[in-house]
Amino acid sequence: METGTAEATADATYDYDLVVIGSGPAGQKGAIAAAKRGERVAIVDRHEMVGGVCLHTGTIPSKTVREAILHLSGFRQRLHYGRDYVVSERISARDLAHRVQAVVTREVEVVRNQLRRNGVTTLAGTARFVDPHTVEVTEADGTPERVRGARILIACGTRAARSPQIPLDGVRIFDADQLPALAELPRELIVVGAGVIGLEYASMFTALDIKVTIIDQRPTLLDFVDRELIEALGYHMRRRGATFRLGETVASVGVDAQGRVEAVLDSGKKVRGQALLYTVGRQSNADLLNLDAAGLTADARGRIAVDECYRTGVPHIAAAGDVIGFPSLASSSAEQGRLASAHLFGAPRRATPAELLPYGIYTVPEMSMVGRTEQELTAARIPYEVGIAKYEELAKGQIVGDDTGMLKLLFDPTSLRLLGVHVIGEGATELIHIGQAVLALGGTIEYFRDTVFNYPTLAEAYKVAAHAGLNRL
């Protein structure tokens, strides 16, 4: 492993000590971590994509759309004012796009300022390898520039995967990257793909009383999520008009004589709607980098294999973020970028164990989890007990208008050590961090029983669930 001394500083054959390809969460944090060490760092991305897919078409736009929908639809207040309550009678794509643009513009400035303050050089353009140390950056006008890096971090992100059977036009048939630019909202939507992205958007649209049909070739939804949470999500989405077609494969997609989108399934069924959203996975952008010139290869989805230090098969080249695959979360990608940078310069850092990574799924209602699931514990033959708190038992649940949420604690019945936390409902992605801290420190559910929580809060659910679990013993 290179130690970050001789090669980076010996002579002028390298323009930079580190060249980072991609400015998403992994690239940003990796570049800044190296710059803080005093290294010469450059980061490469297209001018209009500073901040990466996460900022422009992925995480930030989708979560902003979600918040705008929940506000404008009056969804959160319907427990108090009735199911027909709305804040805005007519919600347009323009309403949602306006809010997204305001947030994205602000966040782009934040990213640019962070890179500038830390002395990171930003090179605008697309990158491709010329050799293991040389990257050619082509600007928007076609002008190429070559830069040499002693070390290179690949954090080029992903794009929506496409299929020849799905004729995307960006208007009636579109993928998740095209969705933020829609001119109008459909009244009926077909969603092909029930992964995290598909379910997030499908549930958002059902909150607008848009009829949604979700098609997926898998017989079950999100196998890595607690089954009870998934069943609850499916129940709430069906109540709002969602239809699930699981175990079905789309054979073809077209537009019928009436101008409606028609999806023909292998089973012979036909599903029609005003528009179709195709969300079957992501394709890495690594296939655009001329990896062969760097001595690297990628799999069919463009993912690059790395070791536990995020190093590729070429010692001075690391990779982090979505380009290396699961879990493909903005939060975990940022940490991977920081760790990869540290390892490249011989300053290894300990990675967070996979079981301590929190997952946030921004469906309606949102879900979050950390630690083991019931199905994982059962498969591993690990005894466990369960403590559950329902939002309807909490004063804050009534105050915020969520009487359907739930928090579940899984713990060892003998030692009482916490094994997993699973939450569905308002604030789930915030609440999970309390359980994450206790889990990381090897705590027991007695901590929740003995701790004083502010009242009224949703966090009080931890105390209620702990009492419920202990009562089961």
C-alpha positions as CSV (number, residue, x, y, z in Angstrom):
1,M,0.0,0.0,0.0
2,E,1.3,3.4,-0.9
3,T,2.1,5.6,2.0
4,G,1.3,9.0,0.5
5,T,4.9,10.4,0.7
6,A,7.3,9.6,-2.1
7,E,5.0,9.3,-5.1
8,A,2.9,12.4,-4.3
9,T,5.8,14.8,-3.7
10,A,8.9,13.4,-5.4
11,D,8.7,15.4,-8.6
12,A,6.5,17.4,-10.9
13,T,5.3,14.5,-13.0
14,Y,2.0,14.7,-11.2
15,D,-0.3,17.7,-11.4
16,Y,-2.1,16.6,-8.3
17,D,-1.7,14.3,-5.4
18,L,-5.3,13.2,-5.8
19,V,-7.7,13.4,-8.8
20,V,-11.3,12.7,-7.9
21,I,-13.7,11.7,-10.7
22,G,-17.2,12.8,-9.6
23,S,-18.5,15.4,-7.2
24,G,-21.3,13.6,-5.5
25,P,-21.2,12.7,-1.7
26,A,-18.3,10.2,-2.1
27,G,-16.2,12.5,-4.3
28,Q,-16.8,15.6,-2.2
29,K,-15.8,14.0,1.0
30,G,-12.9,12.2,-0.4
31,A,-11.5,15.4,-2.0
32,I,-12.0,17.5,1.1
33,A,-10.4,14.9,3.4
34,A,-7.3,14.8,1.2
35,A,-7.2,18.6,1.0
36,K,-7.4,18.9,4.7
37,R,-4.2,16.8,4.9
38,G,-2.5,19.5,2.7
39,E,-2.6,17.4,-0.5
40,R,-3.1,19.0,-3.9
41,V,-6.5,17.8,-5.0
42,A,-8.6,18.2,-8.2
43,I,-12.2,17.1,-8.6
44,V,-13.7,16.5,-12.1
45,D,-17.4,16.8,-13.0
46,R,-19.6,18.5,-15.6
47,H,-20.3,22.1,-14.7
48,E,-24.0,21.6,-14.4
49,M,-23.6,18.4,-12.3
50,V,-21.5,19.8,-9.4
51,G,-22.9,17.9,-6.4
52,G,-23.5,14.8,-8.5
53,V,-26.7,12.9,-9.2
54,C,-27.5,13.0,-5.5
55,L,-28.1,16.7,-5.8
56,H,-29.5,17.1,-9.3
57,T,-31.7,14.2,-10.1
58,G,-31.6,11.8,-7.1
59,T,-31.7,12.1,-3.4
60,I,-32.2,15.9,-2.9
61,P,-34.9,16.4,-5.7
62,S,-36.9,13.3,-4.7
63,K,-36.9,14.2,-1.0
64,T,-37.8,17.8,-1.8
65,V,-40.7,16.7,-4.0
66,R,-41.9,14.5,-1.2
67,E,-41.9,17.3,1.3
68,A,-43.7,19.6,-1.2
69,I,-46.3,16.9,-1.9
70,L,-47.0,16.3,1.8
71,H,-47.3,20.0,2.5
72,L,-49.4,21.1,-0.5
73,S,-51.7,18.0,-0.3
74,G,-52.3,18.6,3.4
75,F,-51.5,14.9,3.9
76,R,-50.1,15.4,7.4
77,Q,-53.2,17.2,8.6
78,R,-55.9,14.8,7.4
79,L,-56.2,13.0,10.7
80,H,-57.4,16.3,12.2
81,Y,-59.4,17.8,9.3
82,G,-60.6,14.8,7.3
83,R,-59.4,12.7,4.3
84,D,-60.5,15.4,1.8
85,Y,-58.4,18.2,3.4
86,V,-55.9,19.9,1.0
87,V,-53.8,23.0,1.2
88,S,-53.8,23.6,-2.5
89,E,-56.8,22.5,-4.7
90,R,-54.6,22.1,-7.8
91,I,-51.0,20.9,-7.4
92,S,-49.0,21.2,-10.6
93,A,-45.6,19.9,-11.7
94,R,-44.5,23.5,-11.8
95,D,-45.3,23.9,-8.0
96,L,-43.0,20.9,-7.3
97,A,-40.3,21.9,-9.7
98,H,-40.1,25.5,-8.2
99,R,-39.4,24.1,-4.7
100,V,-36.8,21.6,-6.1
101,Q,-35.0,24.3,-8.0
102,A,-34.7,26.5,-5.0
103,V,-33.2,23.8,-2.9
104,V,-30.8,22.5,-5.6
105,T,-29.6,26.0,-6.3
106,R,-28.8,26.6,-2.7
107,E,-27.1,23.2,-2.2
108,V,-24.9,23.6,-5.4
109,E,-23.6,26.8,-3.8
110,V,-22.9,25.0,-0.6
111,V,-20.9,22.3,-2.4
112,R,-18.9,24.8,-4.5
113,N,-18.1,26.9,-1.4
114,Q,-16.9,23.8,0.6
115,L,-14.6,22.8,-2.2
116,R,-13.3,26.3,-2.7
117,R,-12.7,26.9,1.0
118,N,-10.7,23.7,1.2
119,G,-8.5,24.5,-1.8
120,V,-9.9,21.8,-4.1
121,T,-9.5,22.6,-7.8
122,T,-12.7,22.0,-9.8
123,L,-12.2,20.9,-13.3
124,A,-15.4,21.2,-15.4
125,G,-15.9,18.4,-18.0
126,T,-16.2,14.7,-18.5
127,A,-13.4,12.4,-17.5
128,R,-11.8,9.3,-19.1
129,F,-8.6,7.5,-18.4
130,V,-5.6,7.7,-20.8
131,D,-3.4,5.6,-18.6
132,P,-3.4,4.6,-14.9
133,H,-2.3,8.0,-13.8
134,T,-3.6,10.3,-16.5
135,V,-7.2,11.5,-16.9
136,E,-8.4,13.4,-19.9
137,V,-11.0,16.1,-19.0
138,T,-13.2,17.2,-22.0
139,E,-15.0,20.5,-21.5
140,A,-18.5,21.3,-22.8
141,D,-17.0,22.9,-25.9
142,G,-15.0,19.8,-26.7
143,T,-11.7,21.1,-25.5
144,P,-9.6,18.3,-23.9
145,E,-7.2,18.8,-21.0
146,R,-5.0,16.1,-19.5
147,V,-4.1,15.9,-15.8
148,R,-1.9,13.5,-14.0
149,G,-2.7,12.3,-10.5
150,A,-0.5,10.3,-8.1
151,R,-3.7,8.8,-6.8
152,I,-7.2,8.7,-8.2
153,L,-10.5,8.2,-6.6
154,I,-13.4,7.1,-8.8
155,A,-16.7,8.3,-7.5
156,C,-18.6,8.8,-10.8
157,G,-22.0,7.7,-9.5
158,T,-24.8,6.1,-11.6
159,R,-27.6,6.8,-14.0
160,A,-31.0,5.2,-14.4
161,A,-30.7,1.8,-16.0
162,R,-32.5,1.5,-19.3
163,S,-34.0,-1.2,-21.4
164,P,-34.7,-1.5,-25.2
165,Q,-38.2,-2.7,-24.3
166,I,-38.9,0.7,-22.7
167,P,-39.1,3.5,-25.2
168,L,-38.4,6.5,-23.0
169,D,-39.5,9.9,-24.3
170,G,-39.2,11.9,-21.1
171,V,-42.9,12.9,-21.4
172,R,-45.2,9.9,-21.0
173,I,-42.5,7.3,-20.5
174,F,-39.6,8.4,-18.3
175,D,-37.1,7.2,-15.7
176,A,-36.3,8.6,-12.3
177,D,-33.6,11.0,-13.7
178,Q,-36.2,12.5,-16.0
179,L,-39.0,12.7,-13.5
180,P,-38.0,16.1,-11.9
181,A,-38.4,17.8,-15.3
182,L,-42.0,16.6,-16.0
183,A,-44.2,19.3,-17.5
184,E,-47.4,18.0,-15.9
185,L,-48.4,15.3,-13.3
186,P,-50.2,12.2,-14.7
187,R,-53.6,11.2,-13.3
188,E,-52.7,7.5,-13.6
189,L,-49.2,6.2,-13.3
190,I,-47.6,2.8,-14.0
191,V,-44.4,2.2,-12.1
192,V,-42.1,-0.5,-13.4
193,G,-39.7,-1.6,-10.6
194,A,-40.6,-1.8,-6.9
195,G,-37.1,-1.1,-5.5
196,V,-36.5,1.8,-3.1
197,I,-36.8,4.5,-5.8
198,G,-39.9,3.0,-7.4
199,L,-41.7,2.7,-4.1
200,E,-40.7,6.1,-2.9
201,Y,-42.1,7.8,-6.0
202,A,-45.1,5.5,-6.2
203,S,-46.1,6.3,-2.6
204,M,-45.6,10.0,-3.2
205,F,-48.0,10.0,-6.1
206,T,-50.6,8.1,-4.1
207,A,-50.5,10.9,-1.5
208,L,-51.7,13.1,-4.4
209,D,-54.6,10.7,-5.0
210,I,-53.0,9.6,-8.3
211,K,-53.9,6.0,-9.2
212,V,-50.6,4.0,-9.3
213,T,-49.9,0.5,-10.5
214,I,-46.6,-1.0,-9.4
215,I,-45.1,-3.9,-11.4
216,D,-42.1,-5.9,-10.3
217,Q,-40.8,-9.4,-11.3
218,R,-40.0,-10.2,-7.7
219,P,-42.7,-11.8,-5.6
220,T,-42.0,-9.7,-2.5
221,L,-41.0,-6.1,-1.8
222,L,-37.6,-5.0,-0.4
223,D,-36.4,-8.2,1.2
224,F,-33.8,-6.4,3.4
225,V,-36.6,-4.5,5.2
226,D,-38.5,-5.8,8.2
227,R,-41.6,-7.7,6.9
228,E,-44.0,-6.0,9.3
229,L,-42.9,-2.6,8.0
230,I,-43.3,-3.6,4.4
231,E,-46.8,-5.0,5.1
232,A,-47.8,-1.8,6.7
233,L,-46.4,0.3,3.8
234,G,-48.3,-1.9,1.3
235,Y,-51.5,-1.6,3.3
236,H,-51.3,2.2,3.4
237,M,-50.5,2.5,-0.3
238,R,-53.4,0.3,-1.3
239,R,-55.8,2.4,0.8
240,R,-54.7,5.4,-1.3
241,G,-55.3,3.6,-4.5
242,A,-52.1,1.7,-5.3
243,T,-52.3,-1.7,-7.1
244,F,-49.4,-4.1,-6.9
245,R,-48.6,-6.6,-9.7
246,L,-45.8,-8.6,-8.2
247,G,-44.1,-11.6,-9.8
248,E,-44.8,-10.0,-13.2
249,T,-42.4,-9.1,-16.0
250,V,-42.9,-6.4,-18.5
251,A,-42.6,-7.7,-22.1
252,S,-43.2,-4.4,-24.0
253,V,-44.3,-0.8,-23.6
254,G,-46.1,1.3,-26.1
255,V,-48.8,4.0,-26.6
256,D,-52.3,2.9,-27.7
257,A,-54.6,4.6,-30.2
258,Q,-56.1,6.8,-27.4
259,G,-52.7,8.1,-26.4
260,R,-52.5,6.0,-23.2
261,V,-49.3,4.2,-22.2
262,E,-49.8,0.4,-22.3
263,A,-47.5,-2.1,-20.6
264,V,-47.9,-5.7,-21.8
265,L,-46.8,-8.3,-19.2
266,D,-45.3,-11.7,-19.9
267,S,-48.5,-13.2,-18.4
268,G,-50.6,-11.6,-21.1
269,K,-52.0,-8.9,-18.8
270,K,-52.2,-5.3,-20.1
271,V,-51.8,-2.4,-17.8
272,R,-52.7,1.1,-19.0
273,G,-52.1,4.6,-17.6
274,Q,-51.4,8.1,-18.6
275,A,-47.7,7.8,-17.9
276,L,-45.1,5.2,-17.0
277,L,-42.1,5.5,-14.7
278,Y,-39.3,3.0,-15.3
279,T,-37.2,2.4,-12.1
280,V,-35.4,-0.9,-12.6
281,G,-32.0,-0.4,-11.0
282,R,-29.1,1.9,-11.7
283,Q,-26.2,1.7,-14.2
284,S,-22.8,2.9,-13.1
285,N,-21.1,5.7,-15.1
286,A,-17.8,3.8,-14.9
287,D,-18.5,2.5,-18.5
288,L,-17.8,6.0,-19.7
289,L,-14.3,6.2,-18.1
290,N,-12.3,4.0,-20.5
291,L,-11.4,1.8,-17.5
292,D,-9.2,-0.5,-19.7
293,A,-6.6,2.2,-20.0
294,A,-6.3,2.3,-16.2
295,G,-6.0,-1.5,-16.0
296,L,-9.5,-1.9,-14.4
297,T,-12.7,-3.8,-15.3
298,A,-16.3,-3.5,-14.2
299,D,-19.2,-5.9,-14.0
300,A,-22.4,-5.8,-16.2
301,R,-23.8,-2.9,-14.2
302,G,-20.6,-1.0,-14.3
303,R,-19.7,-1.7,-10.7
304,I,-16.0,-1.7,-9.7
305,A,-14.8,-4.3,-7.2
306,V,-12.9,-2.9,-4.2
307,D,-11.3,-4.3,-1.0
308,E,-12.1,-3.4,2.6
309,C,-10.0,-0.2,2.1
310,Y,-11.9,0.8,-1.1
311,R,-8.8,0.1,-3.2
312,T,-9.3,-1.4,-6.7
313,G,-7.0,-3.9,-8.4
314,V,-4.7,-1.0,-9.2
315,P,-3.1,0.1,-5.8
316,H,-3.2,3.9,-6.4
317,I,-6.8,3.9,-7.6
318,A,-9.7,3.7,-5.2
319,A,-13.5,3.7,-5.8
320,A,-16.4,4.7,-3.5
321,G,-20.1,5.5,-3.6
322,D,-22.7,4.1,-6.0
323,V,-20.0,2.9,-8.4
324,I,-19.1,0.1,-6.0
325,G,-22.7,-1.0,-5.5
326,F,-24.8,-1.7,-2.4
327,P,-25.9,0.0,-0.2
328,S,-25.7,3.0,-2.6
329,L,-26.9,5.5,0.0
330,A,-25.8,9.2,0.0
331,S,-24.8,8.9,3.7
332,S,-22.7,5.7,3.3
333,S,-21.2,7.0,0.1
334,A,-19.9,10.1,1.8
335,E,-18.3,8.0,4.5
336,Q,-16.8,5.6,1.9
337,G,-15.2,8.6,0.0
338,R,-13.6,9.9,3.2
339,L,-12.3,6.4,4.2
340,A,-11.0,5.7,0.6
341,S,-9.1,9.0,0.6
342,A,-7.6,8.3,4.0
343,H,-6.4,4.8,2.9
344,L,-4.9,6.1,-0.3
345,F,-2.7,8.4,1.7
346,G,-1.7,5.8,4.3
347,A,-3.9,7.1,7.1
348,P,-6.4,4.2,7.5
349,R,-9.6,4.8,9.3
350,R,-12.0,2.2,10.7
351,A,-15.1,1.8,8.7
352,T,-18.6,1.6,10.3
353,P,-19.7,-2.0,10.4
354,A,-22.4,-2.7,7.9
355,E,-24.9,-3.7,10.6
356,L,-24.6,-0.2,12.1
357,L,-25.5,1.7,8.9
358,P,-28.9,3.3,9.1
359,Y,-31.2,2.9,6.1
360,G,-33.8,5.6,5.3
361,I,-36.5,4.9,2.8
362,Y,-38.6,8.0,2.0
363,T,-41.8,6.5,1.1
364,V,-45.2,7.8,2.5
365,P,-45.0,6.8,5.3
366,E,-41.3,6.8,5.6
367,M,-39.3,3.9,7.0
368,S,-35.9,3.6,8.6
369,M,-33.9,0.8,10.2
370,V,-30.6,-0.2,11.7
371,G,-29.3,-3.5,12.9
372,R,-30.9,-7.0,12.3
373,T,-34.3,-7.8,11.1
374,E,-36.6,-10.5,12.4
375,Q,-36.0,-12.6,9.3
376,E,-32.2,-12.3,9.6
377,L,-32.3,-13.3,13.3
378,T,-34.5,-16.2,12.6
379,A,-32.3,-17.4,9.8
380,A,-29.2,-17.1,12.0
381,R,-31.1,-19.0,14.9
382,I,-30.5,-16.1,17.2
383,P,-33.1,-15.8,20.0
384,Y,-34.8,-12.4,20.2
385,E,-37.8,-10.6,21.8
386,V,-39.8,-7.7,20.4
387,G,-41.0,-4.4,21.9
388,I,-43.4,-2.3,19.9
389,A,-44.7,1.3,20.4
390,K,-47.5,2.6,18.2
391,Y,-47.7,6.3,17.4
392,E,-51.4,6.3,18.4
393,E,-50.2,5.6,22.0
394,L,-48.1,8.8,21.9
395,A,-49.5,12.3,22.5
396,K,-47.1,13.6,19.8
397,G,-48.5,11.1,17.3
398,Q,-51.9,12.7,17.8
399,I,-50.4,16.2,17.6
400,V,-48.6,15.7,14.3
401,G,-51.5,13.7,12.8
402,D,-49.9,10.3,12.5
403,D,-51.8,7.5,14.3
404,T,-50.4,4.8,12.0
405,G,-46.7,4.9,12.8
406,M,-44.8,2.2,14.7
407,L,-41.4,1.7,16.4
408,K,-40.1,-1.8,16.9
409,L,-37.1,-2.9,19.1
410,L,-35.5,-6.3,18.7
411,F,-33.4,-7.4,21.6
412,D,-31.7,-10.4,23.2
413,P,-34.1,-11.9,25.9
414,T,-31.2,-12.9,28.2
415,S,-28.7,-10.0,28.0
416,L,-31.3,-7.4,26.9
417,R,-28.8,-6.2,24.4
418,L,-30.3,-4.2,21.5
419,L,-30.2,-6.1,18.2
420,G,-32.2,-4.0,15.8
421,V,-34.5,-0.9,15.5
422,H,-37.2,-0.5,12.8
423,V,-39.5,2.5,12.4
424,I,-42.3,3.4,10.1
425,G,-44.1,6.7,10.3
426,E,-43.5,10.5,10.6
427,G,-39.9,11.3,11.5
428,A,-38.7,7.7,11.1
429,T,-35.4,8.6,9.5
430,E,-34.6,11.0,12.3
431,L,-35.7,8.8,15.2
432,I,-33.5,5.9,14.0
433,H,-30.3,7.6,15.1
434,I,-31.2,7.2,18.8
435,G,-31.3,3.5,18.3
436,Q,-28.2,3.6,16.1
437,A,-26.2,5.2,19.0
438,V,-27.3,2.6,21.6
439,L,-26.7,-0.2,19.1
440,A,-23.2,1.0,18.3
441,L,-22.3,1.3,22.0
442,G,-23.6,-2.3,22.7
443,G,-26.4,-1.0,24.9
444,T,-29.5,-2.7,26.3
445,I,-33.1,-1.7,26.1
446,E,-32.9,-0.8,29.7
447,Y,-31.3,2.4,28.5
448,F,-34.6,3.4,26.9
449,R,-36.6,2.4,30.0
450,D,-34.4,4.4,32.4
451,T,-33.8,7.5,30.2
452,V,-36.0,10.6,30.4
453,F,-37.2,11.8,27.0
454,N,-38.7,15.1,26.2
455,Y,-42.5,15.1,26.4
456,P,-44.4,15.1,24.1
457,T,-42.1,13.7,21.4
458,L,-42.0,10.8,19.0
459,A,-38.7,9.8,20.6
460,E,-40.8,8.7,23.6
461,A,-41.7,5.7,21.5
462,Y,-38.4,4.2,22.6
463,K,-39.4,4.2,26.2
464,V,-42.9,2.8,25.4
465,A,-41.4,0.0,23.2
466,A,-38.8,-0.9,25.9
467,H,-41.5,-1.3,28.5
468,A,-43.5,-3.4,26.1
469,G,-40.6,-5.6,25.4
470,L,-39.6,-6.1,29.0
471,N,-43.2,-6.9,29.9
472,R,-43.1,-9.8,27.4
473,L,-40.3,-11.4,29.5
